[in-house]
Amino acid sequence: MQCDVSVDCLLFEEAPPRPLVGFKEAELVEQFKLVDQMDPSARMALKRIINTLAAEKNGKEAIA
């Protein structure tokens, strides 16, 4: 079982949260933290953009 909360975060209030797994750019981590604060229509638009980019990338890989 994998947990996304460190022991330090549970024991000490000042402990920094763990970074999101899979992101190499700190800027992306900070931007995706804001997603929960967006209204549902903005989140849906963001999901569509990500899905479109992923499908485009997968399509290009399939052709290559």
BELVENHU-V972586 format. One record per residue. N is the residue number from 1. RES is the residue in one letter. PHI is phi in degrees with one decimal (999 if undefined). PSI is psi in radians with two decimals (* if undefined). OMEGA is omega in whole degrees, -180 to 180 (* if undefined). Layout:
n = [N N]
res = [RES RES]
phi = [PHI PHI]
psi = [PSI PSI]
omega = [OMEGA OMEGA]
This chain:
n = [1 2 3 4 5 6 7 8 9 10 11 12 13 14 15 16 17 18 19 20 21 22 23 24 25 26 27 28 29 30 31 32 33 34 35 36 37 38 39 40 41 42 43 44 45 46 47 48 49 50 51 52 53 54 55 56 57 58 59 60 61 62 63 64]
res = [M Q C D V S V D C L L F E E A P P R P L V G F K E A E L V E Q F K L V D Q M D P S A R M A L K R I I N T L A A E K N G K E A I A]
phi = [999 -104.6 -121.4 -94.2 -117.4 -79.4 -62.5 -58.4 -66.0 -73.9 -87.3 -124.8 -65.2 -84.5 -65.2 -70.1 -68.9 -67.8 -70.1 -63.8 -74.3 97.9 -99.0 -90.7 -103.9 -60.7 -61.4 -64.9 -58.5 -64.2 -67.1 -73.3 -64.9 -77.3 -58.1 -62.6 -88.1 -77.7 -74.1 -55.3 -69.6 -68.0 -63.6 -63.5 -62.3 -63.9 -61.7 -63.3 -62.2 -62.9 -61.1 -64.7 -64.0 -65.6 -65.3 -62.8 -63.7 -64.0 -66.4 -67.4 -67.8 -68.6 -75.0 -69.2]
psi = [2.30 2.42 2.41 0.19 2.25 2.79 -0.69 -0.69 -0.61 -0.62 -0.61 2.21 -0.48 -0.08 2.35 2.54 2.71 2.52 2.74 2.39 2.39 -0.18 2.18 -0.33 2.14 -0.58 -0.71 -0.69 -0.84 -0.68 -0.70 -0.38 -0.47 -0.28 -0.70 -0.39 -0.15 2.72 2.80 -0.64 -0.62 -0.70 -0.72 -0.74 -0.73 -0.72 -0.72 -0.73 -0.83 -0.79 -0.70 -0.80 -0.71 -0.74 -0.70 -0.77 -0.79 -0.64 -0.70 -0.65 -0.60 -0.59 -0.62 *]
omega = [-180 180 -178 178 180 177 179 -179 179 -175 -174 -177 -177 -177 179 178 177 177 176 -178 174 179 179 -178 180 -180 178 178 -179 -180 -179 174 -179 -177 180 -179 -178 175 -176 -179 177 177 179 179 179 178 179 179 -180 179 179 179 179 180 178 179 180 178 179 179 -179 -180 -177 *]
